[in-house]
Amino acid sequence: MDIPRIFNITESAHRIHNPITPEKLATLGAALRLESGARVLDLGSGSGEMLCTWARDHGIIGVGIDMSQLFSEQAKRRAEELGVAAQVKFIHDDAAGYVSDEKVSVAACIGATWIGGGVAGTIELLARSLCAGGIILIGEPYWRQFPPTEEVAKECHANSISDFLMLPELLASFDRLGYDVVEMVLADQDGWDRYEAAKWLTMRRWLEANPDDELAKDIRAKLTSEPGRYAAYTREYLGWGVFALMPR
Ligand code: SAH
C-alpha cells in the first residue's frame, strides 16, 4: 500500500508537506495551549513534523497514520532525532475510517481531507476520536482570490472552482456543521514558496540521479513548467490555513 510514487519523489526532502512553515506550526502548537500528556491524533501525518515537534515542545502523546511508506519511515526517524520516540507512534496505513481506541484532546487532519471524503466527512470522522472539550484541526485550502474561470481553478490543481471556498465562506461552513472556530493559523505566500519551490530542487537532483527512470520524462516536464504555473496561479489564487474547531 502506498500513495502515487510521484509524491514520494517530489516531496521526499520535505519535513512539512503543506504551505505551513516550522514557525507557524510552532505558533499553532502554542495557540492551542496544549498540556503535557495531552493525546493528539493525526490522520495523514506525513513525515510527522507536527507530532514530533509538539511532543518535544509541549510533551504531547501522539499517534499519526499515513499511507506513504517513505513519509512514515521519515516520521519515525524524526521522532528518534528529536528524542520523542517514546511519545509518538507512526502507523503506515490507510487512515480512512480510523477511530482511536482512546479518546484524544486534539484530532487533526492537515491537508488530507479526502481521507474522510471532504471537509465535512473528515470532521465527522475525527469527532469519533475526540474527548469532551477536545479540539479538531482541519488544514485546508481556500480561494485567496476568486478564480475568474474554471481554467484558472484547474491551473491551481483544483478539479473545479467549487472544490474550495473563500475564507469567510469556509469559516461559515464550519459554523453550519455545528462547530465554533476557536483558533486559526493561515499560511502566506512565503509558506507556499517553501512547500512548492522546495519540490523543484528535489526534482532536479532526482533527475540527475535517476535519468533512466520511467518517471524521468514526467518529472523533467514538471520541473520545466512548475515555477511558471505556480507563480501565475497557486501563489496568487490559493490560500491555506489550519482551523481549530470545537463542537457546540
Ligand atoms: N499532514 C502532513 C501531510 C500532508 S500531505 C503535513 O502537513 O506535513 C497529505 C498526506 O496524506 C501525505 O503524507 C499522504 O501520504 C497522506 N495520505 C494520502 N491518502 C491517505 C490515506 N488514505 N490515509 C492516510 N494517509 C494518506
Boltz pocket constraint, residues with backbone or C-beta under 6 A from the ligand:
constraints:
  - pocket:
      binder: B
      contacts: [[A, 3], [A, 15], [A, 16], [A, 17], [A, 18], [A, 43], [A, 44], [A, 45], [A, 46], [A, 47], [A, 48], [A, 49], [A, 65], [A, 66], [A, 67], [A, 68], [A, 71], [A, 93], [A, 94], [A, 95], [A, 96], [A, 109], [A, 110], [A, 111], [A, 112], [A, 115]]
      max_distance: 6.0
